[in-house]
Amino acid sequence: MHYDYLIVGAGLFGSVFACEMKKRGKSCVVIDKRNHIAGNIYTEETLGIHVHKYGAHIFHTSDRRVWEYINQYAEFNRFVNSPVAVYKDELYNLPFNMNTFSRMWGVRTPSEAKKIIEGQISEVGVAEPKNLEEQALSLAGKDVYEKLIKGYTEKQWGRSCKELPAFIIRRIPLRFTYDNNYFNDLYQGIPLGGYTAVVEKLLDGIEVHTNTAYKDFLEKCMGKGITFGRVLYTGMIDEYFDYRLGTLEYRSLKFEEEQLPDCSNYQGNAVVNYTEREIPYTRIIEHKHFEFGIQPGTVITREFPSSWKPGDEPYYPVNDERNEKLFQEYEKLARKEKNVLFGGRLGQYKYYDMDKVIAAALDMAEAEK
């Protein structure tokens, strides 16, 4: 048996690519080492609620092509991401906007807020930031940094802001309007029925094998005379090459899910961030609020950043100078691989929003014509 494409990874990138190649009359087989499809956007129904098993995923885009594409496979609700942040006994709206500044300083007008921020930036007097702390202070001032950035960032990266490079925070969006919409994108929402149902539609009619590792599958196929014209690999690029040049670094996440059948509303918002360093988790997600749920119970997930080692699930690439150089060396090896494509956040060592994943997969499929 011969397939035109072996697609390694049943996440969003691999599934969009497989769907597009099937439309072009190509035969595809999709494998995934996990026991389910949909990768990190996998949702599972619990207490009648679509639970985001790998953290909150809110679809947003300003790319009309992507929005029209994904709407072929899902109907979206009108969810707007408006997280709040808890610092000690204080509650703040995110992103940083006039509601945030009003709560923090008791101001009402943009000019009042700007005056305070500019004054604090001037007091810091950092002309050339040498680390993330100095960068943040020079962009937002002391109060915003210490209450809403410092602890959260140190939990995310597992080290002091003074030890993190300045480029991690290139800019801090300060909005001087009373608008709690986190994203500026034109289109935003959550797919009705959850993300897994979207991926099921993308993979409709395509052969899929879960609980299947890439190298094990290749060995099995060799014994049965099964061949492939091309491979799309969406796993870790360094793992594909057996880490021969060294290991790329990631940050990982651990999730603590709690079912509360007797509580109809735990926190009143889909996402609540906890910005103190002393609280070990970065946020609590209450999944029913993504779909305006009225179920009698609720499900929450606490999200804990963690260090990463081979064998753990990689989430965020550590795009510092050392890792970028190493990735570029792996890219050189990848370009020499005949008939192998590398895609997605792991194959391209890049943090992708969902709309960018879809756009990149569509572009790759188009280039395969």
C-alpha positions as CSV (number, residue, x, y, z in Angstrom):
1,M,0.0,0.0,0.0
2,H,1.2,3.5,-0.8
3,Y,0.1,6.8,0.7
4,D,0.9,10.2,-0.7
5,Y,1.3,11.7,2.7
6,L,2.1,10.4,6.2
7,I,1.2,13.2,8.6
8,V,2.7,13.0,12.0
9,G,0.5,14.8,14.5
10,A,-3.3,15.1,14.6
11,G,-3.2,18.6,16.0
12,L,-4.5,21.7,14.2
13,F,-1.6,22.0,11.7
14,G,-1.6,18.4,10.7
15,S,-5.3,18.1,10.5
16,V,-5.8,21.2,8.3
17,F,-3.0,20.0,6.0
18,A,-4.5,16.5,5.8
19,C,-7.9,17.9,5.0
20,E,-6.5,20.1,2.2
21,M,-4.4,17.3,0.6
22,K,-7.5,15.0,0.7
23,K,-9.4,17.7,-1.2
24,R,-6.6,17.6,-3.8
25,G,-7.1,13.9,-4.3
26,K,-4.1,12.8,-2.2
27,S,-4.2,9.8,0.0
28,C,-3.2,10.5,3.6
29,V,-2.7,8.7,6.9
30,V,-2.5,10.6,10.1
31,I,-0.8,9.4,13.3
32,D,-0.5,10.8,16.8
33,K,1.3,9.5,19.9
34,R,-1.5,10.7,22.2
35,N,-4.7,8.7,22.7
36,H,-6.8,11.4,21.0
37,I,-6.8,13.8,18.0
38,A,-6.8,17.6,18.2
39,G,-3.5,18.1,19.9
40,N,-3.5,20.9,22.5
41,I,-6.9,22.2,21.4
42,Y,-8.5,18.9,22.5
43,T,-11.7,19.4,24.4
44,E,-13.6,16.7,26.3
45,E,-17.1,16.8,27.7
46,T,-17.4,16.6,31.5
47,L,-20.6,17.5,33.5
48,G,-22.0,18.6,30.1
49,I,-19.2,21.1,29.7
50,H,-16.6,21.2,27.0
51,V,-13.3,21.2,29.0
52,H,-10.2,22.6,27.4
53,K,-7.8,19.8,28.5
54,Y,-4.6,21.7,27.7
55,G,-5.4,25.2,28.8
56,A,-7.7,27.9,27.5
57,H,-7.9,28.3,23.7
58,I,-9.9,31.3,22.4
59,F,-10.0,31.6,18.7
60,H,-9.3,35.1,17.3
61,T,-8.0,36.4,14.0
62,S,-8.1,39.4,11.7
63,D,-7.4,37.2,8.7
64,R,-10.6,36.9,6.8
65,R,-9.3,33.9,4.8
66,V,-8.7,32.0,8.0
67,W,-12.0,33.0,9.6
68,E,-14.0,31.9,6.5
69,Y,-12.0,28.7,6.3
70,I,-12.6,27.6,10.0
71,N,-16.3,28.5,9.7
72,Q,-16.7,25.7,7.2
73,Y,-16.1,23.3,10.1
74,A,-17.5,25.2,13.1
75,E,-20.1,27.6,14.2
76,F,-18.7,30.1,16.7
77,N,-20.4,31.8,19.6
78,R,-19.8,35.5,20.6
79,F,-17.3,34.9,23.4
80,V,-15.0,37.8,24.1
81,N,-11.8,37.1,26.1
82,S,-11.9,39.5,29.1
83,P,-9.7,37.9,31.8
84,V,-9.2,39.4,35.2
85,A,-6.2,39.3,37.5
86,V,-6.0,38.7,41.2
87,Y,-3.1,40.4,43.2
88,K,-3.4,39.7,46.9
89,D,-6.9,41.1,47.8
90,E,-7.1,43.2,44.7
91,L,-8.9,42.4,41.4
92,Y,-7.9,44.0,38.1
93,N,-9.2,43.9,34.6
94,L,-7.0,42.7,31.7
95,P,-5.6,43.8,29.3
96,F,-4.2,46.9,31.0
97,N,-6.8,49.5,30.3
98,M,-8.7,52.3,32.0
99,N,-10.6,49.9,34.2
100,T,-7.3,48.6,35.4
101,F,-5.9,52.1,36.0
102,S,-9.0,53.3,37.7
103,R,-8.9,50.4,40.2
104,M,-5.2,50.8,40.8
105,W,-5.1,54.6,41.3
106,G,-8.6,55.9,41.5
107,V,-8.3,57.9,38.3
108,R,-11.1,58.5,35.8
109,T,-9.5,60.0,32.7
110,P,-6.8,58.8,30.2
111,S,-4.7,61.9,30.9
112,E,-4.6,61.1,34.6
113,A,-3.5,57.5,34.0
114,K,-0.9,58.6,31.5
115,K,0.5,61.2,33.9
116,I,1.0,58.5,36.6
117,I,2.6,56.0,34.2
118,E,4.9,58.6,32.6
119,G,5.9,59.8,36.1
120,Q,6.8,56.3,37.2
121,I,8.7,55.6,34.0
122,S,10.7,58.8,34.5
123,E,11.5,57.8,38.1
124,V,13.0,54.5,36.9
125,G,15.2,56.3,34.4
126,V,16.1,53.2,32.4
127,A,17.4,54.3,29.0
128,E,18.8,50.9,27.8
129,P,17.0,48.0,29.6
130,K,19.4,45.1,30.4
131,N,16.8,42.6,31.5
132,L,13.0,42.0,31.5
133,E,12.5,43.8,34.7
134,E,14.1,47.0,33.5
135,Q,12.3,46.6,30.2
136,A,8.9,46.3,31.9
137,L,9.5,49.2,34.2
138,S,10.6,51.4,31.3
139,L,7.3,50.6,29.5
140,A,4.6,50.5,32.2
141,G,6.1,51.9,35.4
142,K,6.4,50.4,38.9
143,D,2.8,49.7,39.9
144,V,1.7,47.8,36.8
145,Y,5.0,45.9,36.8
146,E,5.0,44.8,40.4
147,K,1.3,44.0,40.7
148,L,0.5,42.5,37.3
149,I,3.7,41.5,35.5
150,K,6.5,40.5,37.8
151,G,5.1,37.5,39.7
152,Y,3.2,36.1,36.8
153,T,6.2,36.3,34.5
154,E,8.5,34.7,37.0
155,K,6.1,31.8,37.4
156,Q,5.8,31.4,33.7
157,W,9.6,31.2,33.1
158,G,10.8,29.8,36.4
159,R,13.3,32.5,37.1
160,S,13.6,36.1,38.3
161,C,12.7,38.9,35.9
162,K,16.2,40.2,36.4
163,E,17.6,37.0,34.9
164,L,15.3,37.1,31.8
165,P,16.3,38.9,28.6
166,A,14.6,42.2,27.9
167,F,13.4,41.1,24.4
168,I,10.8,38.8,25.9
169,I,8.6,41.9,26.5
170,R,9.1,43.9,23.4
171,R,6.1,46.1,24.2
172,I,3.3,46.3,26.8
173,P,-0.1,47.2,25.4
174,L,-1.5,50.0,27.6
175,R,-5.0,50.9,26.5
176,F,-6.5,54.2,27.6
177,T,-10.1,53.2,27.0
178,Y,-12.6,51.3,29.2
179,D,-12.4,48.2,27.0
180,N,-11.8,44.7,28.6
181,N,-11.6,42.9,25.3
182,Y,-8.1,41.2,25.4
183,F,-7.8,40.9,21.6
184,N,-7.9,43.5,19.0
185,D,-8.8,41.1,16.3
186,L,-11.9,41.5,14.1
187,Y,-13.1,37.9,14.7
188,Q,-13.3,36.1,18.0
189,G,-15.2,33.2,19.6
190,I,-15.4,29.6,20.8
191,P,-16.6,26.8,18.5
192,L,-20.0,25.5,19.6
193,G,-19.5,21.8,20.6
194,G,-15.8,22.2,21.4
195,Y,-12.6,22.1,19.4
196,T,-12.4,18.3,19.1
197,A,-15.5,18.3,17.0
198,V,-13.8,20.8,14.6
199,V,-10.8,18.5,14.1
200,E,-13.1,15.5,13.6
201,K,-14.7,17.3,10.7
202,L,-11.2,18.2,9.3
203,L,-10.2,14.6,9.5
204,D,-13.4,13.1,8.2
205,G,-12.7,10.3,5.7
206,I,-9.0,10.3,6.5
207,E,-7.3,7.3,8.1
208,V,-6.1,8.2,11.7
209,H,-4.1,6.2,14.2
210,T,-3.8,7.4,17.8
211,N,-1.5,5.9,20.4
212,T,1.0,5.7,17.6
213,A,4.6,6.9,17.8
214,Y,6.3,8.0,14.5
215,K,9.3,5.6,14.6
216,D,7.2,2.6,15.8
217,F,4.8,3.3,12.9
218,L,7.6,3.4,10.4
219,E,9.0,0.1,11.6
220,K,5.5,-1.5,11.3
221,C,5.0,-0.1,7.8
222,M,8.4,-1.4,6.6
223,G,7.4,-4.9,7.6
224,K,4.2,-4.6,5.7
225,G,5.5,-2.9,2.6
226,I,3.6,0.3,3.2
227,T,5.3,3.4,1.7
228,F,4.8,7.2,1.7
229,G,5.5,9.8,-0.9
230,R,5.9,12.7,1.6
231,V,6.0,13.1,5.4
232,L,4.7,16.1,7.3
233,Y,6.3,16.0,10.7
234,T,4.7,18.3,13.4
235,G,6.6,16.8,16.4
236,M,9.8,18.3,17.9
237,I,12.3,19.0,15.2
238,D,15.3,18.0,17.5
239,E,13.6,14.8,18.4
240,Y,13.2,13.9,14.7
241,F,17.0,14.2,14.4
242,D,17.6,12.2,17.7
243,Y,18.8,15.4,19.4
244,R,22.1,15.0,17.5
245,L,22.9,18.7,17.8
246,G,21.6,19.1,21.3
247,T,18.2,19.6,22.9
248,L,16.0,22.6,22.4
249,E,14.5,24.1,25.5
250,Y,10.8,24.5,26.4
251,R,8.6,25.5,29.3
252,S,5.9,23.0,30.2
253,L,2.6,23.1,31.9
254,K,0.7,20.9,34.4
255,F,-3.0,21.0,34.8
256,E,-5.0,20.3,37.9
257,E,-8.7,19.7,37.0
258,E,-11.4,19.8,39.6
259,Q,-15.0,18.9,39.0
260,L,-17.6,20.7,41.2
261,P,-21.0,19.2,40.5
262,D,-22.7,21.1,43.3
263,C,-21.3,24.5,42.3
264,S,-22.9,26.3,39.4
265,N,-20.4,29.3,39.2
266,Y,-17.0,29.1,40.8
267,Q,-15.3,32.4,39.8
268,G,-17.7,34.3,37.4
269,N,-15.2,34.4,34.6
270,A,-13.6,32.0,32.1
271,V,-10.0,33.0,33.0
272,V,-8.7,34.5,36.2
273,N,-4.9,35.1,36.5
274,Y,-3.1,35.0,39.8
275,T,-0.1,37.4,39.6
276,E,1.6,36.8,42.9
277,R,4.7,34.7,42.8
278,E,3.8,32.9,46.0
279,I,0.7,31.4,44.4
280,P,2.0,28.4,42.4
281,Y,-0.5,28.4,39.6
282,T,-0.8,31.2,37.0
283,R,-4.5,31.0,36.4
284,I,-7.8,29.2,37.0
285,I,-10.0,28.4,34.0
286,E,-13.7,27.9,34.5
287,H,-14.7,26.2,31.2
288,K,-18.4,26.6,31.2
289,H,-18.0,30.4,30.8
290,F,-16.5,29.9,27.3
291,E,-19.9,28.8,26.1
292,F,-22.1,30.8,28.5
293,G,-23.0,27.5,30.2
294,I,-26.0,27.1,32.5
295,Q,-25.2,23.6,33.7
296,P,-25.8,22.9,37.4
297,G,-22.2,22.0,38.1
298,T,-18.8,23.4,36.9
299,V,-15.3,22.3,36.1
300,I,-12.2,24.4,36.8
301,T,-8.5,23.9,35.9
302,R,-5.5,25.3,37.7
303,E,-2.6,25.9,35.4
304,F,1.0,25.4,36.8
305,P,4.0,26.4,34.7
306,S,6.9,23.9,35.1
307,S,10.3,23.1,33.9
308,W,10.7,20.8,30.9
309,K,12.8,17.7,30.2
310,P,12.6,15.2,27.4
311,G,9.6,13.1,27.8
312,D,7.5,16.0,29.2
313,E,4.9,17.7,27.1
314,P,6.6,20.8,25.5
315,Y,4.4,24.0,25.3
316,Y,6.4,27.2,25.0
317,P,9.7,27.4,23.1
318,V,12.4,29.3,24.9
319,N,13.3,31.6,22.1
320,D,16.6,33.0,23.6
321,E,19.8,33.4,21.6
322,R,21.2,29.9,22.4
323,N,18.0,28.1,21.4
324,E,17.5,30.2,18.2
325,K,21.0,29.4,17.0
326,L,20.4,25.7,17.7
327,F,17.1,25.7,15.9
328,Q,18.7,27.3,12.9
329,E,21.2,24.4,12.8
330,Y,18.3,22.0,12.9
331,E,16.6,23.9,10.1
332,K,19.7,23.3,8.0
333,L,19.3,19.6,8.6
334,A,15.6,19.8,7.8
335,R,16.2,21.3,4.4
336,K,18.4,18.3,3.5
337,E,15.6,15.8,4.3
338,K,14.1,14.6,1.1
339,N,10.3,14.6,1.0
340,V,9.9,15.6,4.7
341,L,8.1,18.8,5.7
342,F,8.2,20.3,9.2
343,G,5.3,22.2,10.5
344,G,3.5,23.5,13.6
345,R,4.9,24.9,16.9
346,L,7.2,22.0,17.5
347,G,8.4,21.3,14.0
348,Q,9.1,25.0,13.5
349,Y,10.1,25.8,17.2
350,K,7.7,28.7,17.3
351,Y,4.7,29.9,19.4
352,Y,1.7,30.0,17.1
353,D,-1.8,31.3,17.7
354,M,-4.4,29.1,16.2
355,D,-5.2,31.4,13.3
356,K,-1.5,31.5,12.4
357,V,-1.4,27.7,12.6
358,I,-4.2,27.4,10.1
359,A,-2.7,30.1,7.8
360,A,0.7,28.3,7.8
361,A,-0.9,24.9,7.1
362,L,-2.9,26.3,4.2
363,D,0.2,27.9,2.8
364,M,2.1,24.7,3.0
365,A,-0.7,22.8,1.3
366,E,-0.9,25.4,-1.4
367,A,2.9,25.0,-2.0
368,E,2.5,21.3,-2.4
369,K,0.4,21.7,-5.6
